[in-house]
Amino acid sequence: MKKLCICLLSLSFSSLATTAVEGISVNHLTSLHYTGPVGWPTAGRPFAPPIYNAERDQLIGLSTFGYKGETAPSMWGLAPVQGHYFALEKDIEGFVGFAEHPTEDKLYSIDLKGNIFSVHSDGSNKVILFDNTEQELNNTPNVQPIFDNQERLLFIDTDHKTYSRLMRLEKDNTLTELYRFNNNPHGDFTAAGGMLLSGNTLYGYLGYPRGIPHLNTLSIDDDFIVGALYAVELGENPIAALPLIHEFTLSQGEVPWHTSSGGESRIATYLVEDEAGYLYGSTTVGSCKTKGIISYSGKAVDFANGLCGGNYLLYSGIDKNERLIHTEYPHYEGSNPHGSLFRIKKDGSEFNLLHTFNGENGSQPRGPMVITDTGFLYGTTMGGGVHKSENIQVLEGNEYPNHPGNMSPDGTIYRLNLADITIENGQVIESGFEHVHSFKAGIAEDSDGKVPTGLMLAENGKLYGTTLYGGRGYSDYLGRTFLADYLGTVFEVDLSGITPTGSVSISITPGNAQLGEEVEVTWSSHNAADCVAIGGAAVGDWVPDGQIEPQGSIKISPESGIYTFTINCRDADVGSRLGALSTLYVNAEAKIKQEETLSYGNGGALSFAALTFLSAMGVGRLRRRRSQS
């Protein structure tokens, strides 16, 4: 019998955090938990946006780890509405997301053992395509793989300090090294970033390590070359030479190269192409580290810099093990500490920095970007914005924040209106830039995460993404209440800004029954249609995936166990999905107090026994612009 209970403290549907563009809402869907509520599978940090399965109307994502127990997934699924994530395949830890196979119903990725694997698009049937037991590949990839025109997987293999190489997984699952990057004009390691395939031409980033700011930087000259863009025609044979179409100077921003440690530092920069043949991308800092001093020894070391939105220690050295950053904010040597957005023709001409971030409107643009059918480019920055928070798990009764000096900006969503971009005589007159949203972590009810990892455009017309940190509160299996979690979130960007007018509710009386006791399950709705019973086990007249009336009642006497009853409907006015979930315990102890309530925007306050859970319903499909970035 499937066991499930849900113990989240708050699941407010609409995010109240700062969203600056009218008609767009950024909604928290779920928070991932390592040792989470009873019935919730454990998960880790998600380093990439999820994939959307249109047939099942389901998001599928990867985490770095799960608790090593029976229910621990590294791959999780979620209906693309606020609610409960669920476990898929186990033991698939990953820093990079999925690549969708061009013709087969499969997803490909690389795990933290360096294994290349595939799963079906519903997350099932994992197959190891290349077994890395002999460690032919490094076990910590940092760039999302893509498919070439022959349906072969292209990916970057790197040890993050001595080599980077472009690899291809052949159809017989053998490997071909296409090119070993050695383009650094300063004679050091060459890093490789995100890739884009346009026609048969592969575009991508190169990063040239400059060193840790204030510690061992090679140069602080604005004209110092810190990276490049390449463009190369793909063939059957390894690449003989790698043509460069642009070299980045320090004033234009760096390409991430220090990607071997620290969560946020692993996120790469990517490219996207518009219909006019322009490439768009971003620059950032090369390293999310800066010079720090161990206060009790005086030794200089590399240390976390809050520019990237992660851990940020600016202590006074009270305790002997604390470290002190002794440079002024932004703790960076260079004229472009927050990063920029650029546009360039595919032949390397017409390069322009469209926008340079200032911190308040974002800092460190990284992760996959998307271009919508309406001509907007959307992306995320790891840091910046108007909110700052700590990356901690807050136990009820503990002080928050613990150390104000530990707080760093939480990250943003931005967009470019491509039609508004105006450039005259090589000068940017209008960039088309708009700040869309500032993420907000911490213990507030409207928290939605910290350090976003990029965006994915789904066929339902919405954008989805994850954050590395800033999860909402929950009650764990020991009954402890946490007001915030240090793990990340899954969020939705609704470009319509339409608010549902309907509501759905479900109740179970009694919610905690004895074996043989009759239980009544009652549901009702307002302004809802096309209702379906979803999930759980068949109990009496309750049949999962079966159509049900918008309101009704059944009486059941199930065997011992924990049961879930989920209803999903369509809003009769705007077509959005509505749903509700309730849990029944038969000869089983509920781990939550019945008097605890939560606030939810689709029907008011509900008890935990009637926790709202939105799940899968059919949606109209919109044409998605696919970008291999």
N, C-alpha and C positions, 0 to 999 in steps of 0.2 A: 504494500500500500504506500503510495507516495505521501511523504510527510512534508508539511509546509506550514510555517507560520511567519508572519511578518511583523517586525518590531521597530520600524522606523519612527523617529520622533516627528518628522515634518516632511510633507511632500506637497508643498504649495505648487499648484500647476503653473502659474505665471510668475516668472522671475521679476522681482522688484528691483534688482540691481540695475545700475545705470545703463539704459539703452537709449542712445542719443538720436536715432533716426525714426521718425514717425512711420508707422505701418509695419515695423519689424519687431518681433518679440523673440527673446532668447529664453528658452525654457529648460530648466533642469529636469532631466528624465530619470536618472538614478545616480546613486553614489555606490562606488565599489568598496568592499570591506574585506579585510584580511581575515579577521576572526569576528565575523559579523553576527547579525541577529540569528536566532534559531530559524532554521529553514532556508536561510539565504546561503547560497554557495559562496565560498571565499574566493577572492580575486585579488589581483595586484594592480600596479600602475599601468595604465594604457598609454603607450608611447605613440600611437597613431590613431587617426579617425577610424570608425568602424566601416564595414562594407554593408550595403543595403541589398537585401534579397527581395525583389519586387513580387515574385510569385508568392512568397510566404509573408510579405510585408514585415520583415524582420531585420534588425540590425545584428551584425556579428562582429565581435571585436576580440583582440588579443591583449593579454596582460603579461607582465614579466614573471609573475609567480602566483600561486595560490597556496593556501595552507595545505600541507602535505597530508591531508586526510582523505576520507573516502569521497567526499563531495567536492574536492578542490578542483576547479577548472583553471586552466590558463586561457581557454577560449570560452567566451560567454555570448549569450544571445539576449536580445531585448526587443519586445515590440516597440516600435518607434513612437512611444507615448510614455508618459510618466508611470513608472511602476517598478516591477521586480525583475531583475536580470536572472538568467538561469544558466546552469552549467551545460557546456557542450563537450567537446573532446578535452581530455586531460593531458597534462604533461606536454603542453605546447607553449613554452614561454617565448616571448618575442619582444624585441625592440622595434621591429618594423611591422607594417600592416600587410594586407593582402593585395595580390594582383589578380584580377579576374581573367580567366582564360578566355581568349577571343571567341571560341566556338563551343567549347565543352562547358558543362555545368559544374565548373570546379574553381576553387580558389587556391592560389599558391602563395607560400611565404617561406621564411627561413627562421628557424628557432634559435634559442640561445646555446644550442650545442653545435650549431653550424649545419644542422640537417635541413635539407630542402624537402618540403612536404606539400601535399595537396589534401584538400577536403572537398566534399560536395558543397554546393552553395548554401545548403542548410546547416553547414557545420559538422556534418557527419562523415564517417568513413575516412578517417585519416590514413594516408599512405605516405611512407617515407620514400621519396623519389631518389634522393642522394643521401646515403648514410655516411656521416662525417666521423665515423669511429676512428679513422686514421688521421683525423685532424688536418685534412687537406685544405679546409677552409677555416678562417677565424670564427670563433664562437660568439662574437658580439657584433652583428651587422648593424648599420645605422642608416641605411638608405633603402627606401622602398623599391622592390624589384618591379620590372615592367616586362611586357612581352614584345618581341620583335614581330615583323611581318610574316615570319615563318612559324609563328606560334611557339617560339623558344624563349625561355626566361633569361632576361638580362639582369645582372645584379652586380653590386660592388662588394668585393672582398678586401678587407683591410685589417691590419693589426693596430691601426690608429697611431702608429709612431714611426714605422720604417717603410711600409709599402701600402699602396692601394692599387687594385687591378680590376679591370672590367672583365666579368665572367659571363659565360653563356651555358645554360643547361640545355644540352641537345635532346632531341626527341627520344633517344635511347637512354636518357638520364646520365650520360657521361658529361664531363665538364671540358670546356675549351676556354683557355685564357686568351681573350681578344686583345688586351693591351695592358701593360704595366705602366702606370702613370709615373713619369719622371721629368715633368716639365718645370719644376721649381727653378726659377732663375737664380735663387740664392743657394742652390746646392743641397737643400734639405729635403725632408719627406714631403711628398705631394699628397694632399688629401683629395678625395673625390666626393662630390655632393649629389643632389638629386638630378634625375635624368628625365628627358622628354623625347619621345620619338615622333617626328613629323615627316610623313612619307617614309622614306628609308634613311633619313638623316637623324642621327642621334645627337642631341644637345645635352650638355651637362656642365656642372661647376667643377672647378679645381680650386683648392685652397692652399696657400703657401704660409706655413707657420711663421709668425712674427715673434713668438715668445709670449710669456705671461706679462701683462702690463705692470710696470714699475718693478719687475723682478729681473727679467732677462730679455727684454724686447730688442730686436735687431735695429729698429729704427722707429722714430716718431715723425718722420718726414711725410707730409701729405701726399707726395708723389711716389712714395715707396710702393712697389707692386706687391699686392697681398693675395691675388687670386686671378682667375680667368674663367671665361666661357669657351667651350670647344664645340665644334660641329664637325661630324665625320660621317661619311657614307658607310653603311654597313654592308659587308659581303660575307662570303663563306669563310674566308681566311682571316687570320688575325690581322689587326690594324698595323700598318707599317709606320704611319706618322699620324699625329693628332693636330689638325689645324685649329688654331685659336682664333676666335672672332672678336674677343674683347679681353683686355686686361684691366683688373680693378686696382685702383690706387687706394691708399689708406683714407683719403678724403671721401671716396665713394662708399667705403665700408668694406668689411672683410667677409670672407667665406668661412663658415665654421670648420675648423680643423682639429680642435681639441675635443674629440668626441669619445674618448676612452673611459671617462669617469664622470660621475655626477649625472643625475637623471636628466635634467633639462638640457645638458650640453649635447646629448645624443641626437637631438632633433635637427634634421638637415634643412637646408634651403632648397626650394623646388622652383620649377618653371611651369608656365602655362602659356598657351598660344591663343590669340583671338582670330576672328575670321579675316582680318586684314593682313595677317601674316606677321604681326608683331609678337615677340616674346616678352613676357613680363616675369620679373623675379625680384629677389630681395637680397640685401646685404645685411650684415649683423656684426657682432664681435667675433673674432676668431676663436676666442676661448672664454668660457664663463667663469674663469678664475682671474684673480688679481693677487698682488703681493700682500701677504699678511705676516704678522710677527707673532711668534709664540711668546706670550707675555713673560713667562717665568724663565725662559732661556735666552730670549732676544733673537732667536733664529728666524731668518726670513724663509717663508714657504709660500707655495701657491695656495690660494684660499678662495672660497666661494664669493662671487661678486653678485650683489642683488640685482644687477641689471637684467639678469636672465629670469628673475622671478622666483628662484629657488631659495635655498637656505642663505642667510645673509647675517653674518655676525659682526656687529660693531660694538663690541663690549669695551669696558674700561680696564679689563685685566684684573678683576677682583679675585677670581679663582685662578689657581696656578695653571690649570689646563686650558684656560680660555686663550683664544687667539685674537689679536687686535689688527684690524685693517687700519693702517696709519696714513692713508692717503685720503684726500677729500673726494666726496661723491662727484662724479660717477666712477671714481677709482679706475680710470682708463686713460691710457696715453694715446691720444688721437683726436681729431676734430669731429669725428662722427661716432659718438659712443652708443647711440640708440638705433642706428641702422636706417636703411633707405629702401624705397621701391624704385625699380627702374623699368624702362622699356627699350627694346632694341629690335632692329630688323634682323631677320634670320641670316642675312649676309654680313652682319656685324656693323652695319651703318646705322645712323640715327640713334645712337645711344644717348639716353637722357635719364637723369635722376628725376623722377616725377615728384617724389615726396621724401623728405627726411624727417623722421620721428623726433619728438622732443621730450619723450617720457610721459607727459600727461596724456597724449593721444596715442601712446604705444611705445614699446621698446623691444627690440630684437624680433623682427618679423621672420618667422620660420614655419615649417610645416607645409603640407599641400595646400594650394590655392585652387579656387574654382571660378569659372566664368559662367554666368547664368544666361539663359536665352534672352533676357531683357537687357543684356549688355553691361552688367556689373561684374567686376572682379571682387571676390571676397577672400579674405585671409585673416590670420591671427598673429598676434605678437605674444611672445612668452612672458614679457614683463610690461611695465608701464600701466597707464590707466589711473583712475582717481581713487582706487581702493588699494589698501595694503593689509597684509595679514601674515600670521605665522603659519608654518606647515606643521601643525601639531594635532594630536588627538586629545581632545579636551574632555576630561572626566568631570561629570557633574560635581559642582562644589569647588572645583579648582579655579584659580584666577586665570583670566584671559584678558589681554595677552600676558604671557609670562615675562617676556623681555621685549619691550617696544623697539629696542635696537635690532631685534631679530626680524622685524617686519620688512617685507619687500613688496613692490607692486605686483598685482595679481594677473595682469595680462589683458588683452583687448581683442575685439574683432574690428576690422576696418573694411572699407570697400573703396573701389575706384569706379566712378561712372565713366566708362571708356569714351562715350560720346562727348563728354565735356572736356577731354584732354585737348589743350590748345598749345601748340609749340610754334613759335615764330623765330626764324633765324637762329635756330638751335637753342632758344631760350624757352623755358616752360612758363607760359602765361597763365594757364589753368591746369591743375593737376588732376581734377576730378576726385580728389581724396575726401573721404568722410569717415570720421570716427563713429562706429556703430554701437559698440558696447564695451563697458568695463566690467570684467569679471570681479566677483566678490566672494572671498572665502571667509572663514571664521565661524562664529556661533550664531550669526543672525539667521532668521528664518528665510531670508531671500538669498542666502549664499548659493552660488552656482559653480564654484570651482576656482582653481588657480593654476596658471601656466597651461594654456590651451596648446594643443599639438597640431593644429591645422584643421581643414574642413573637407568634407565629402558632399557632393551634390547628388541627391537621390532622385529616383524617377518619380517620386511623389512631389517634386518641386521644392523640397525643403533641404536645408543643409544640416549635417550632423558632425559632431566632433567630440573629443574627449579632453579632459584636463588631467594633468599629472597629480595634482594635489587638491585639497579643499573640499573633501566630501562632507555631506551633511551628517547629522547626528543619528544615533541608533542605540538600541539596548542589546547587549551581547548575551551570549548563552549563559553567563553567570548572573544575569540580571543587573549588571552595571549599566548606567546611563552615560553615554558619551554625547556631548553637545556638538562636536565636530570630529571629523576623521582626517587623518593625514593623507589617505589615498584619494584617488581622483574621482571624476564624475563623467557622465555622458550627457551631452546637451543637444538641443535642437535649435536651429535658427529658422523661425517661421517668417517667410518673406511676405506673407499675405497680411499679417497683423489682424486676422479675423478672430474674434472671440466667440467660442461656442455659446449658444443660448440655452441648450438643453442640459439635462442632468440625469444620472442613473444612480440608484442606491440598491443595496441588498442587505438583508438582515437574517440572522439565524437565531431561533429561540427554542431551547436554550443553546447558547454557544459552547457550553461545556457540559456534555451529557454523559449519562451512564449507559452502559451496554444494555440494549433493549428499550431504552427510553425513546419515545417519539419526539422527533425534532421537526420544526416547521421552517422551511426556507422561503422567504418572501422577497420579491423584488418589485421595484416600481421605477418609472421614468417620467420625465417631462420633456415634451418636444423632441422625442427620440424615435427612431425607426430602425429596421433591419437589425434586430437584436439577435445575438448568437451566444450560446453557452460555450465557453472556451476553457480548455485545460482541465487538470485534475482527473479523477476517475469517475466512471459512470456509476451513479448512485440512484437507484429507483428510476424515476422518470427524468432524472437529470442526465442528459447525454451530451458529452463534450462535442463541440463543432456542430451541434444541431441548432436549427432556427427555433427561437422561442418568442412568445408574445412580449411586448414592451412592459407588461406587468403580469404578475402571476404568483402562485404559491404552490408548493408541494410539501408533503409530509413524508418523512423517511425515518428508518430505524437502522442505521448502518452498523457494521461491525466495528470493533475497537480500531482506532487510528486517528490520524489528523487529515482532514479533507479541506480542499479549497473549492470554492464556487465562484466563478468569474463570469461576468456578463459584459458584453461589448455591443454598443449600439452606434448608430450614426446620428449626428445632430440633424434634425429635419430641416433646419434653416440654412446652415453653412456647410454641411457635409463633414465636419470634423468628427472624430471619433470620441465616444464617451464610454466610460466603463466603471465597474465597481467589483471589488473582491471581498469575500468574507471567508473566515476560517472556522471550521467546526472541529472541536476536540471531543472524541468519544473515549472515555476511560483514559484520558491523557491530560496532563497538567498544562494549562496555558502559562507561558512565561511572561505574560504582561498583565498589567492591571486593567480591568474592564473600564475603570473610570477615566483612564487616560484618553485624551482626544487629540485630534490633529485638525488643522485648518486646511481645506482643500477647495480650490476654486471651481470645482464642478459639482457643487451641491452642498457646500457648507461644511460644518464640523461633523466628523465621523468618528466613531470609536475605533480602537485598534481592531476589534473583531469585525469591523466593516471597512477595513482599509481599502481605499480606492486603488484600483489597478487597471490601467488601460492596456488593452491588448490588441491583437491583430484583426483588422477588418480591411476589406478591399478598398482601394483608393484609385482615383483616376490617375492614369499614367501620363506623365508629361515627358516630352523628349528630353533626355539628358545629354548634355554636351560632355562627351568623354574626353578627359585629358589624362594622359599618362604622366603624371607628375608625382 
